[in-house]
Amino acid sequence: MTKLTRKLFISILTVAFAFVTLGATTFAWFTLTTTAEVDTFNATMHSGTGIEMSLDGGVTYKNYFTETEILAAIARSEGGTVLNLVTSFDGISMTRHQNLYIAEPDEESIISDWGSDTVLTSDYIIFDVWFRSPTEGARIYLLKDTKTSSTGKSWKPDGTFEYGYYEMVGEVGEEVLTLLPKQINTGSTAFMVYLADTLRMSFQKYDLDDATGDEFVAEDLSPTTNVVIYELDPDITGRETNLNNPKNHRLDTAVVQDIGMVPYYNKKNVAKPINEELIDLVDAELAETTIYDNSDLVIDLEAVEGKPLLLELTAEKENSDGYYYGYMKVRIWAEGWDPDAFNSVLGASLSIDLAFGGADPEETGGEG
């Protein structure tokens, strides 16, 4: 590729993904009701001319998808639009968040005593996305427009526990978002809780390099350990008028013991609390995972260095059709270890905006 061609490619691809940034920010909108059924679903999915996407197994590629097509993609993966609290340490395998008390916890009991065999794909959102581009090595990233939000559900706590709230603390010009303690008492005035605060998303890359034939079949592809996991930032969801719960509380890579779900659970289950041994074991698992936040999302597709790469489009069909392909599996779940994971959030509404963008191939050095 000559210098001139490379410059033209960067320019064209950037313009193409400007359409992704502006047009594909509303990828999916799920509204959950207290009866655990989908009340309304509004979704669209767009892409620019430089990158095309498919939701039907790589059969149909285009840059606009209706809500019906997105629902069909979820259904094909046996996923659901009704979320239950589950736990995932790696963004791939899910375990049920139903029995936090383990008398003598060990490495095996983290999984077995939670009844992982009862977790269904319908307990979380799962679907496949195929990408293709006429340019070999085009790279796919998660854009800054990606976000989650909820309208919230009113909750009047039936127990006393520490929750905490966020404020900007520090001298003028040097303020830092800081979590300050706040006790929530039994009988407190009802306040809003948000399903989106518990949400995590993962994007798992599959290997197409060993695929043969003119059609890639997802079931025949090899999953990789290349998984990007994203969690909503505390400073993204602004709701300052909700004084008891103005910001999202992140889980990150260690159990939050002093506020939220854990102290609430332990006050409600004095005889069988979550013990330190179990927390230590969970922390050891969580610590093995990298969790990305909004600062890791891409704003400028010409400045992606250090950002988590979702896919690199390098695979060709046996009888080349002029495109290079990539495939990933998307999972979205309500994380049971999240400090905001109260049962009451499960009746709250949820909206999810996903935006993907593509950058030019990585420089390999030398003159083209």
N, C-alpha and C positions, 0 to 999 in steps of 0.2 A: 504494500500500500504506500503510495507516494505521500509526501508531506501535504500536497494540495488535496489529494483525495481524503486523507485523514482529517484535515480541517473541515472539508465539506461534510464528511460523515458526522463529525461532532456537531456541526451547526444543524444539520437536518434532524439528527436524533434528538437534540435538545428541543427543537421546535415540536417534534412529534410528541415528546413526553410532557410538553407544556399542556397538551390536551389531556393527558392522564392527570396531571396535577389539578387542572381546573375542572375537568369533567367527570373524573372517576372517584371523587372524594366521598360520594355517597354510594358505597358498595353494597351495604346491607343494613336494613333497619328491622330489628326484631322487637315486637311488643309482646310481652308475656303477661298473662292475666292470672288472677288468683286461682283460677281453675286449671292452671298449668296447660292451657291451650293457646295457640297463636290467635290473637285477636285481629291484628292487622299486620301486614308485611309489605313494606315498600322498599324496593331495591332496584338499583341500576348499576351497570358495570360498563365502563368505557375504557378504551385505550386509543393511543394515537396511531398513525399509519406506520410508524417504525417497528412497533411490536404488536403482535396479535395474541389473543388469549382464547382458550377453549375451556368449556365447562362440561363437555360431553365425551370425555375420553380422547380428545385429540381428533375427533371427526370433523367438527365444524369450528372454524376459526373466524372471528370477527371482532369488532371493537365496540359492540353494544349488546348487553344482555338484559332481558326483562326479569322482573321478580319471579315469574313463573319458571324461567330457566335456572335461576339461582336456587330456588326451592327444589327443583328437580335434581340439581347437582348434589345437594345435601342428601336428598332421599336416596340417590344412587349409592352413596357411601354409607347408607343406613344411619346417618346422623339425624339429629333433631333440632328443632328450634325452641325446645323447652330444656332449660338447664337445671341440673341438680349439682349440689356441692360435691366435687371430686378433687382428687389430688394427683398431681403429676410432678415428678422430680426431673424428668428429662424432656417433657413436652411431647412425648410419644405414648407411653403406657400410662393408663389412668387407674387409680384405685379409689374405692368408695370412702368417703369421709362420713362414717356413720358410727364408729366405735372408737373414741379417743382414749378410753381407759384400757390400759393393758397392764395387768398386775405385775408381770415380770417381762418387760420388753426385751427383745433381742433383734438382731438384724432380720430374721425371718418374720417376726411378728409385725414388723412395720407394714408388710404387705398382707400376710395371711389373716391377721386379726381384724383387718378392715374389710374383709369380704370382697377382695378384688374380683372374684369370679362373678359377682353380681353386677359389675359395671357394664353398661351397654353403651354402644356408640350413640344411642338416642339420648344419653344423659349429657352430651355435649355436642357442639357443632363440629362437623368434619366434612370436608369436601376436597376435590382435586382441582388443580389449575394447571393447564398446559400453556406454555409460552412458545412462540416462534418468532424468528427474525430473519431477514435476508442477509444479515451481517453476522459472520462467525465471531463468537466470543462476546456478543452483546451481554451486558451484565444487568441483572434485575435487582432493584433495591426497594425497600419500604420507604415511602415518602412521608414528609412531615405532616401532611394532611391526615394521616392515619390517627384516629382517636376513637374513644368510646365514651358514651354518656348515658345517663338515665334521668327520667323525670322524677324518680324516687317513689318510695312507699312510706306512708306514715307508720311510725312504730313507737309505742309507749313501753319502755323496758319494764320487765317484771323482776328485775334484780339490780343490785348496786354494783358498779364496776368502774374501773378507770378506762377512759376512752381517749381523751386528749384532743387538742385542736391546734391548728397551725396559725402562726402569726409571723410577720416579718420583724425580726429582732436585730438591733444593732444601731450603730451610728448612721446618720444620714449619708447615703451614698454607699454604705457598706452593709446594708440590711441582708440578713440571711433567713430563709424560710425555716422556722424552728417549731418543733412539736412541743407544746406546753401541756402539762397535766390538767385533766378535768375529770371530776368524779360525776358519774351519772347515777342518780339515786332511783330506787324503786318508787314508782308513782310520779316520776318526772313528767313534765309536759311532753307530749308526743313530738317527735321530730322525724325528719326524712332520712331514710337509708337508701343506698343505691347499689343495685346489682352490678353496675359497671365497675364499681370500686373493687370487686373481687375478681375481675376478669383478667385472664392471661390468654395470649395467642401464641401459637408456634407455627413455624413454617419449615417443613422437613424436605430436604432435597433428596431426589431419587437419582440413581445412576442409569443413564441411557446408553452409555458407551458400549455395553455388551449386547444391546438389543439388536435383533436381526429382522429383516423383512421390511415391508413398506409401511406397516402400521405398528406403532408402539402400543403395547398392551400393558396397562398399569400393573396387573397382577404378575407379570413376568419380569418386572423391573426390580432392581436391588435397592432397598432403602439405605441411606447413608446416615452417619451420625452427625451430619451437618444440619443442625437444627437451630434456628433463631427464635428465641422466646422474648416476647415483649410484654411489659406491664405498664399500666397508666401511671403517670407522674402525680405527686400530690398537688403540684401547683398548676395543673392543667384544668381541673374541674373547679371553676370559680362559683361558689355559692355562699358568699359571706353572710347572707341574711339567715342562713341556717346555723345558728350559733353553736349548737351541740355537735354538728357534723359538717363543718364548712369545707373540708378537703378530704380527698382520698388518702388512705393510709396504706403504704406499700409493704408487701411482704419481703421483697428482695431475696436474700439467700440465707436468712435465719429466722426462726420462729420469733414473733413479737410477743414477749411474755408479759409486759407491764401494762399494755392497753388493749382494748378491743376484745376479740373473740376468746382468747385464752382465759383472761381473768373473769370474763362473763360466764364462760362454761364452768370454770372451777367454782364460782360462787353458786351456780345452779346445781352442781354435782359434787357437793362437799365430800360425800362418802367415796366417790370414785373420780378423783380429779385427774387432769392430765399431769403426769409426774415428770420429774426432771430427766429421768432415764430415757423416756420416750422422746422428749424434746431434744436431748443430745443426739439421739439416733437420727431424728428427722433433720436436725441442723447439719449433720455430717453428709446427708444426701443432698440437701439444698445447696451446700457449699460447693458441690461439684458442678453446679450449673451456672452459666453466665446469663444474667437477666438484663435485657436492654431497656432503656427508657427513651423518652422523647428526644433527648440530646443526641441519641444515636441514629435518629431518622434523618433522611436526606432532604435538604432544602435545594441545593444546587447540584444538578447531575454532572457538572464538570468538577465537583469538589467532593468526591466520595471516598477519599483516602481515610482509612480507619473505620469506615461504616460497615455494618454487618451485611455481607453479600448473601442474597437469597439463592440466586442461580447464575450460572454462566452458560449461555446457549452455544453448545459446541457439537451436539449430536446431529448426525445426518441420517436420512432414510437410505436404505440399500440402493434404491434407484432415486438418486438425489432429485428433489423437487425445487432446489434453490433456497431452501430454508434450513435454519439451524434451530434445534429444539431444546427445551428444558421442561421438567415436570416437578411439581412439589405438592405435598399434602398439607392442607391448612387445618389446624385444630383450634377451637376457641372454647374455653371452659371457665366455670366459676370455681376458683381455687379455694378449697376448704380450709387451708391453713392461713388464708389471708386474715388480717386483723379485722376486716369489715365483713367477714363471712358469718353473719347472723342468719338464722333460718328465715327471718322476716324479709330478707332481701329477695327471696325467690319469687315473690309476687310482684316485684317491681318491673318497670319497663326497661328496655335496653335498646340502644342504638349503636351501631358499629360502622365506622367509616374506614375503609381500607383503600389505600392509594399505592399503586406500584409504579415505578419508573425505571427506565433503562438508560444505562450509560454506555459509552463507547468501549470497545475491547481494551483490556489492560495493555499498557505499553510494554513491549518486549525489548526495547532498546535498539540502537543502531539506526541506520538510514533506511527508509523504505524505497 
